[in-house]
Amino acid sequence: FSPHPPATFHPQIVMRLTKPTLFTNIPVTCEEKDLPGDLFNQLMRDDPSTVNGAEVLMLGEMLTLPQNFGNIFLGETFSSYISVHNDSNQVVKDILVKADLQTSSQRLNLSASNAAVAELKPDCCIDDVIHHEVKEIGTHILVCAVSYTTQAGEKMYFRKFFKFQVLKPLDVKTKFYNAEVSTDEVFLEAQIQNITTSPMFMEKVSLEPSIMYNVTELNSVSQAGECVSTFRSRAYLQPMDTRQYLYCLKPKKEFAEKAGIIKGVTVIGKLDIVWKTNLGERGRLQTSQLQRMAPGYGDVRLSLEAIPDTVNLEEPFHITCKITNCSSERTMDLVLEMCNTNSIHWCGISGRQLGKLHPSSSLCLALTLISSVQGLQIWGLLTYKLTDTFLKRTYEYDDIAQVCVVSSAIKVES
């Protein structure tokens, strides 16, 4: 660096502190019938940086110091060593060293101490190590400023700028799925992709729910009485690989009872991701609050509380429906009608009186059905009609759920 102050004071030296890396050698070998014979192989065996028995695999037993600034990723900790050295033969006084980090949105003071050093003798230095968890993507500028007073009483000041880029380490995508059977349960699928050039050890991926929800992680299975990750021992995420995580969120009882059903835009929570790279360098990211638009149900909601996955052909099966008055002001007097189709039929009397249903209240109904067609039946073919006798309004529901119909008798012939 070319200092602006007089030669009585040396400008600061700034170096980034990073973990060392494993040394890799470049093997040079040949066949025994070639002119060098076994010379190259013997040189590799004598090389202290190679691994015994694996000299040609580019593996090393030594560590090497970083040769360049390297990449800095969002969520990692930026560490830097700052040294101010007096290489003159004069004593300087009131030395103040400041380090600020300038981003596109803010300026942060990273100095460990803002107190001035009384004096700095010749061939002495002031050292400082700063740490900062990077929370923004883009250009960062480290501004190092030094002010001091010479023996003649003249106040001097100079600054140095060090620019670096912060890159994005992960690409996170989220999807929401509504539960088919009753409740306001919602499933969150998080797709996490490693967009760096080196593998990551995924230490933790969790969902911190909002105050409205309880969360259940669906990323493990029970095996021999223990919870085992669905990813087994494959905790490493290779470059450009993507991994899916699944969570189930259920509204807390107090919110469900108070509102009946959750409407409009709701805050689900945020993802907390922790990983390690290289020789244990740790990074952490938290997404912004994830929001979900709750499905609109209109005045009346019809959902299924219980339904079998598989039923027998031409044999009755039972389901339980839940009807909710989503209105916050109006009482309804409902009549249930059910229209038969070519595949699914209702066992009962159509036009069933359900009685009065008060605002934000629900009732459950047990119904009996029978299927005359084998295969996967989608209940978009079966129509439910609810009629409010007060306002003479009719509400129709289809595509409620799916059920697999199988043959009730299987004949085995020898």
PATINU-599001 format. One record per residue: residue in one letter; x, y, z of N, C-alpha, C, O in turn. Coordinates in steps of 0.05 Angstrom, whole numbers, plus 5000, padded with zeros to 4 digits. Atoms other than C-alpha are relative to their C-alpha. Layout:
<rs>
AXYZXYZXYZXYZ...
</rs>
This chain:
<rs>
F501749765000500050005000501850255000504050255011S498549755000502350714987498850195021496650305016P501249844979501351115052500050304993501850394979H500249715004499151845050501550155022502550365017P498649854979502152035118503050004996504049854979P497150005002509552195128501249735007499849565018A498750264997514551625132500549925029501749725035T499550064972514651655208498149785010498649675032F501950204991508851165212499249824977498749914955H500650205021507350525174497049955000495849935021P502950065002500250405149499449725010501249555012Q500850264989496249815175500249784979500049834955I500050235017496649115147497449845007496949805031V502550154995490048735139500149734986500749724962M500050275012489547985128497549865010496649905033R502350164993483547535128500949745014502849615005L499450244985483646965179498149784991495749804994T501650235008481346305150501349745008503749745016K498950264993482245565165501949914977501549984954P498250115020488045215129498549784984496449694992T501150225016486744695075502049784997504349815003L498350235003489444005061501850044975500850134954F498249985022495544005016499549784980499249554987T500350205021494643654949502450014982503250224973N497750025017500543404908499149924972496949814969I500550085027500743294833501849764993504249804990P498350235004503142584820501149994971499650054952V498750045026508042464763501149725000502849655016T499250285000508941734745500349904972499650044953C499650125026510741274688500249705004500449605026E499850294998511140534672503049935003504850084997E497250094993517340134693501749974974504150004976K498450045024519340004620500850274987502550274969D499149745010519940754607502750075010503849945028L497249934994526641104611500450075029502449985040P499449944971525841394682499749765018500749765041G500350244983523940704708498350055024496150165022D501449974974521940724781500750275013500150305037L499049764987525041414793497750185010497850275033F502249834992518441814794498549885024497950025043N501450124977515041314840501650015026500450055047Q498449984976520841314888500050285011500050325035L500149734991520842074890497450065015497450205035M502649954987513442074908499949865027498849965046R500050154974514541544963501750155020501250145044D498249854982520141984992498850285007499850415026D501149734995515842614989498450005027496649845030P501350014973513742775062497150094999495650055018S502749895001507243105038498049794991495549844992T501950205010504242465008499249805022500549785042V501050204981500341915043501349734992501249654969N498750255005504041255049498049804989495949755000G501750195012501040745002497950124981496549974967A502049865017496741264966501350254987500150464986E498449775010502041704933498750114975499150354969V501149905026498241754866497250105002496050164981L502849924997491541964895499650295006497450385013M500149714996493242704903499150075029498150295034L500649954972492142644979502550105014504750025007G497849904984496443005029499549985029497349995038E500250024971497942945103500650275013500450305037M499349744990499943675110497850214995496150174978L501849785004496044315117501550234987503950274991T498849775013497344925074498450255006496050255008L501349754994495945645090498650114976499550064953P501449885023490946025046501850184984503350344995Q498449845017494146334986498550234987499750404974N501649785010488446804968497850075019497549945040F502149904982482647174998497849795003496649775025G502050214998477846594982497250124998496850364994N502849925002470246614980498850035028499449885046I501549964976465746885035497149964994496150094975F502850065005458646625039498250115022499050145045L502049904982452446905071499649805023499349565019G500450174977451746635142502649925013502649825036E497450074989459246515153501150245017500050465015T498749794984463646915201502550104987504449944981F497649885012468647395170501950095022501150245040S497949934980475047445212502350134986503150054964S497849855012480647935198502050085021501350155044Y497949914983487348105229501150274991501850304967I499149735006489348835231502450075017502450045042S497549944986496449055249500950284991501250334967V498949735006499049775253502850015012503149975036H497250024991506649805257501550274996501250414976N498449765001511250385273502949924992504449825008D497350085010517550275230501950244999504050234986S498249775000520450965243501650005026501549805042N498349984976525351195298498850205020500250305037Q501349814983520251655331497749875014496549685005V502350094984514951545384497650174991497750414990V502549865007507851715362498049965023498249765038K501850004978502151855410497050004991496450074968D502949995004494551795416499249864974497849984957I500750155024493851255364497249885003496749745023L502750105000486651075348499549844974499849954952V500450175024485150485301497049925000495949825019K502850075003478050395275499649834975500949874955A500750185023475149855230497050004997495549915015D502950005006468249945198499549834976501249814958L500850165023464649485151497650144987495550174999Q502149865015460549845098498649814981499949674964T501750175018454849465063498250184984498350434987S501849845017449549695015497850135017496550325008S502249904984444749835073500950135027499450285039Q499149914974448949995135503050015003504549904986R497249994994455650155165500449915029499250025048L499750134974458049725224502850055011504750044996N497449974987463549875274500949735011499649625028L499150264992467749245284502450025019503549815026S497649974982473349525328499449885027497349925039A500350114973474449145392500050215021498750185042S499849784980476149785429500250274985501650294965N500049735012474850515412501850195016501850435012A498249834984480050765463502650034986503649854973A497449945013486351095438502349885017502249875041V497550104988493250795453501850245006502250414989A498549764991497551295492502450054982502850284973E497649965017503951185452500849744987500249524997L499050235014507250715403502950054993503650234978K497149965003514750635405500949884973499449744960P498950115025519150475344500149705000500649585021D500050295004518749765317497949865017498149615021C502250124985512449645358497450024983497350174964C502450015016505449495332497549985018497749905041I502650034988498149505351498449794984498049834960D501350225014494448865334497149985010496450045033D502950034993486948735332498949784981499649774958V501450205016482648155308497050065002495950095024I502949945001475448295286498549764988499649614972H501750225010469747805274497350134994496350315008H502649905008463147925239498549784985499549674966E501750195015457547445219498650144977497150334981V501049865024455747635148497149944996496349714996K502950035002448347755140498850134975496450154972E500949885025447948105072501649894976503949834979I498750085025449547895000500950254985499550464986G499149785016453548344955502750115008504249975022T497449874995459448824960500250105029498450235039H499349904973462548945028502750154999504550064984I497549845000467949465041500950025029499550135046L498849974974472449415102501750265001503650294986V498749744998474650125121501650015025500550005048C498249994977480750165166501250285001502450384982A499149734997482450855193501950025024501449905045V498049974978488451065236500550305003501050454984S499349724993489451735271502150005022502049835040Y497949994980495551935312501250285001500550454985T498749744996499752515337503049964999504149795013T497150025002507052625318501350135024500050265040Q498549874978512552865365499850304998500150445018A500349715003511653555336497350105007496750345005G502749924992504353555358498150014977495850104980E501749995023501653495288498149754999499149525003K502050225001495253065282499949904971499550054952M500050135027495452565224497749804999496849695019Y502350185003490052125195500249884972500950014952F500150135026489551615139498149765001497649655023R501950225001484751065115500949814977502249894958K499650205021485150425074497349854996495849815015F502550145007479450065038500649724989502449694973F499650285009478849315026497249904992495449875009K502650085011473149074982499849704996501849574987F500450295005470348364979497049954995495350115003Q502750075007464048014954499049775019500549595025V501350214985459247594996498149854982496349974970L501550165018456147024958497849845014497849825039K502250164990449846614967500749715001501449594980P499250284998451245904993497849804993498449594983L502250195003444345584989497750134985497350374986D502549925013438145624946497849855014497649615014V502250114984431945514989497350054986496750284980K502749975012425045384958498049855019498749645030T502050124982418745234998497349964985496650124967K502650065011412044924980498149935023498949805042F502050064980405644875021497949814988497149834965Y502050195008400644305018497949995022498649985046N502150024981393844285052499249715004499249564985A500950274994391543655088497349954988495550124989E502650075012385843295052497949955021495650025017V501950084980382643045116499950205022501850235038S500749814978379643575162502350185008504350214994T498149834986383544045207501150224982500550234958D498649805015387744635186502949934998504650114997E497350095003394044225182501150094973499750084952V498649925025399044465130502749875000504149865021F497450135003405244105104501850194985501150314964L498049835013411444495087502349834989503549685004E497650145013416644215038502150224995501650414980A497849815005423344575039502149864983503249654991Q497950105018428144444981502550175004502550414998I497549864994435344634999502149904981502749664980Q498050075019440644644945502750135006502750375013N497349904995448144724955501050124973501549974954I499149865025450345244902502950095002503750264987T497249944998457545284926501649794984500449614972T498350195015463444904896501249795018502949635009S498950204982464944474957497749875016495650005019P502150144986460943964997499550145027501250275039M500749894974457244175061499149775018497849585009F501150184980455843795124497650135013497950345026M502449874990448643945142499649925029498749705035E500250064972448743995217497250015011496449855027K502749984991441644225228498350154980499150354969V502149865016435444405187497449975015496349765017S502450014983429544585231498150234993498950434980L502049795005423144995227499250115027498249965044E500949864976421745505281497250114995497050314981P502749925007414145575280499250275013500550355033S501149764988410246205295498349925025498049685030I501550064975406046265359497449874994496149765012M502650125007399946005321500249704995498149574995Y499850275010402745325302501949835018503749945031N498250204990405844695331501249854975499749804956V498750135022410844345285500949725007501849675029T499050284998412543615274501949954977501049984954E498150065021418843435235499549724990499149535005L500550265013417742865185502549914985502349804963N497450075013425142755168501549785014503949755010S498850234986426342145211498049775001495649814999V501750244998423641435218500949855025503249865034S499450164976423240975278501149734992499949594976Q498750255008427940395273501349885025503150005037A499050144976429339905330499850185025501650195042G500449834977426540395380501450275000501350425019E498549755002430840975356499150154975498250044955C500749835023429441565310502550024982504650124991V497849995020433841515248499350194978497150194968S500549815021434542065197499449854974500649654968T500650115025431541915130502350014980502349874960F497749975017438142125099502349815009504449804996R498050194989441841585140502650145006502750355019S497349894995449341725141500850214979502950334981R499349815021449042175080499450295009497550424999A500449734989449642825119501350214983500850454986Y498649815018453943145065498350064976497049894964L501549905024450643565011502150094980503450294983Q498049945020454943554949499250254984496950334984P500649765016455544164903497749954980497749754966M502350005018449044304864498049785006496049754992D502050194992445443744900497750135016498150345029T502449894986438443864929498949795018498949555012R501150184980435243564990497350115009497050365013Q502749914991427843585012499649945029500349725039Y500850034972425543685084497050055002496050234989L502949984998418343595105499150055029500249935048Y501049934974414543895164497050025000495850104980C502949984997407443855189499350205021500350185044L500849794981404344465222497049985006495449954988K502750024991398044435263499350245018500950305036P500749774983394445045293499749925029498749715036K500350054972394845095368497050025008495450154995K502750034992388444945405498650265006496450314998E501249754993387345645431499350174976497350324976F500649845024387745955362497849874984496150014972A502150145015383445415330497250045012495350084998E502549964986378045495383499050294998496650344996K500749715001378246255380498950084973497050224970A500749915027377746325304498349804985497349864964G501450205014374245685286501749874979502449634981I498050085020378745625225501850244995501050474999I498149785005384846025206499650104972499649944952K500649885026383446505149502250194992503950275008G498249805011387446965104502949925001503649685001V497150054999394947045106501049955028500450115046T499050074974398346715165503049964998504149874978V497150044998405646695187500549725010499649655032I499450274993408145985189502449985019502349835039G497550014984415146085217502450044981502150144959K497649975017422346085191501849765003501949635024L498150225000427545575173502750085012503650315007D497349964988434045525213501849794989501549554994I498250195014439745205173502850055010503850275010V497249994990446645055202501649794985500849564982W498350185015452344745162502950065007503650265019K497149974997459844645163501449934974500549764959T498450055025465044675107502949985008503850045030N497150024997472444535098500749865027499849645032L499150124975475644405166498250105023499350185044G501849934978469444555208499150295001498050375021E501049725000467945275187497049995000495749864983R502950024995460845395210498550234986499550464986G501749805012455345765174497249965009496349745015R502850024991448245925193498350204985499050434981L501949835014442246205155497349965013496549745020Q502850004993435246385177498450144979499150374972T501749885021429946515125498350225013498050235037S502049814989425047085132497549845007497349615001Q502450134991418246925161498449904975497850064957L501550125022414646445114497050055004496050015026Q502949944998407446645099498449814981499449734960R501750185016401746225073497250124999496250235019M502849915003394946415045498249775005498249574990A501950214993389745985079497949984979496950194969P502050035020384745695030497350125009496650105032G502649884993378046055027497849794999497749644980Y502150204998372045645048497250124997495249984997G502749875002366446155039498650005026499850025048D501649994976360746135088500049735015500049735040V500250264988360745385100502349834990503049834967R497850185007366544895102499249715005498249645027L500550294997365744145090502749864998504149894978S497550155000371743705108499549725011497449665022L500250274991372942975124501749955024504150015024E498650064975374842765194501349724999503549685010A499050285001375742015179499149884974496749914967I500650145024376041615115502049784996504449834999P498150225004379140935099501650054974500650174955D498449985025384740895048499149814979499149874955T500850225018382240245018497449885009497049835033V502650134993375239955015499549774980500849764959N500750235016372139324986497850074980496050234987L502049955021368039324922497349905010497049685020E502950074994360439324934499649935030497849785037E500350034971361439335010499850275013501450455007P500349734987359039915054502550075016503949905028F497949894983364340355086499150265012497250385002H500949774985363840935134502050234999504450184998I498449754999366441645133498850185021496450165028T500949804981365842225182500550274988502850344982C499749735011364542925155499850215022498450165043K500249784981365443575192499150254985500350324964I501149775012361344185174500450245019499650235042T499349764984363644875199498650244989498850304965N501149745007359845535198502250205002502950295024C497749815000365346015177499150295005500850465009S500949734995360946625187500350075029500149905047S499649914973362347035249497550135012497550225035E502349864991355347325254497449854996495549895012R502650115008349946895222499749715007501549555002T500750284994346646255246498749884975497250014961M501050145024345045745191498249775008498749645028D501650244997339645215185500449844975499449914953L498950155023342644685139498549754994497549615013V501050255010339944115098502149874982503150004964L497950155015344743585070498749834978497049664984E500850175022343543285001502449874988504649994988M497850145012347842774966499149874974497249734973C500750105026347642604892501749764993504149774993N498550245007349441894872501150024972500250184955T498850015026353841744812500249714991499049535004N499850275011355641134770502049835016502049595014S497950164986361340934817499649995031500049795043I500349994971359741164889497150085007496050264995H502849954993352941144923499850045030501449935046W500549934971350341414989497849825011495749794999C502050174987346740935036498650175021499550205044G501449834981341641385069497850164986497450124962I502249845011336041885059501150284993502350415010S499149745009337742505018498150225011495750175015G501649784988335343175046499949995030497850055042R499950044971337443045117500250285014501950445007Q500049754984335943615166502350005020502449815037L497849994981342143825204499450195023500950195043G500749824979338844355246501750264999503050324979K498749744999341645035267503049975007503749815024L497149994996349145165264500850285006500750464989H499349734991351545765303502750094988504349924979P497549895012357246225279502549875013502649845037S497450124992364345915283499749745015501649675030S500350264987361545255307499949784979499649844955S499850235018361944555277498349775010497549765033L501350254993358343895275501149784983501949834961C498950235014360543195255497749814992495849775008L502050185010356442705213501449744992503549744979A499150265009357441955204498349914976495949894978L501450085024355641735133501049734990503249654996T499350275011355541055098499850014970497850114959L499950005029357540965025500649724990501349555006I499450265013358440394976500950064972499850244958S498949965027362540354912499449764982499649534991S500750215020360439964850502149974979501849814960V497950005021366740094809502749965015503350095035Q497450064988373639824824502150204990501850314968G497949815007379940264824500150245018498850255038L499749764984381940944850497750194993497450284970Q502349835004375641354858500450285012501150305036I499749724991376042114862497350115006495550094990W502649914992370442424900499350274988497850435001G501049785015369742974850497549914985495950074976L502350115013364542504820497649995019495349955010L502250014980360442524884499650295011501450415021T500549724994357043184899498450025026496349895030Y501449944975354943434968498650274996499850464985K501549755001349643974972499050085028497749925041L501049904975348444395034498350254994499250434980T501949785005342444865033499350145026498550015046D500749844977341445425082497150094996496550254979T502949945004333845475091499350285007497350394999F500649734993334346165121500350194976498550354970L499449825023337546505060499549864973499949984952K500550155025335645965009502549984983502350004958R497550035015342945874990500949715000500449575019T499150285003345945224964503050004996504150154979Y497150025002353245034973500649724990499849525002E499350265011356144474930503049955004504650135002Y497250084994362644094945500649754983499149564982D499050245014366543614901503049985003504250165015D497150054997373543334896500850015029502850135036I499649994971373243214971502549835007504249925022A497850184992378042614975500249784979498849784959Q499650235018380441974941499949745017500749745040V500150264987379241244959500649784980499749804957C499350225018382040604929498149775005497849675028V502050224998376740064915501249754989502149744966V498850255009379239344911497849785001495849825014S501850225000375838684899499949865027502049835040S500250124973373138354962500649715000501049595021A499550295002374337644937502249954980502150054958I497750075018380937374908500149704998500549575018K499950295005380836684877502749914992504050044975V497450115006387136274874499649734987498649545000E500350255014387335714822502749874996504650004989S497550145003392635184820500449924971502449804964
</rs>
